[in-house]
Amino acid sequence: MAKYICRACGYVFSVENPEPEYTEITETDGLPDEFKCPKCGASKSNIEKIEE
């Protein structure tokens, strides 16, 4: 299960439980280019994949 963390605010995003607007994200596809942190609005460049 892929997880991502926003380096700006610490919000953790999981592809298992995505935000409603990102329900089609899969572990292999990764985050779309237009992805923004649902909590603080930071751009995708501030989002980092958490390796498990």
Secondary structure, DSSP 4 states (H G I P E B T S, - for coil): --EEEETTT--EEESSS--GGGTT--TTT---TT-B-TTT--BGGGEEEEP-
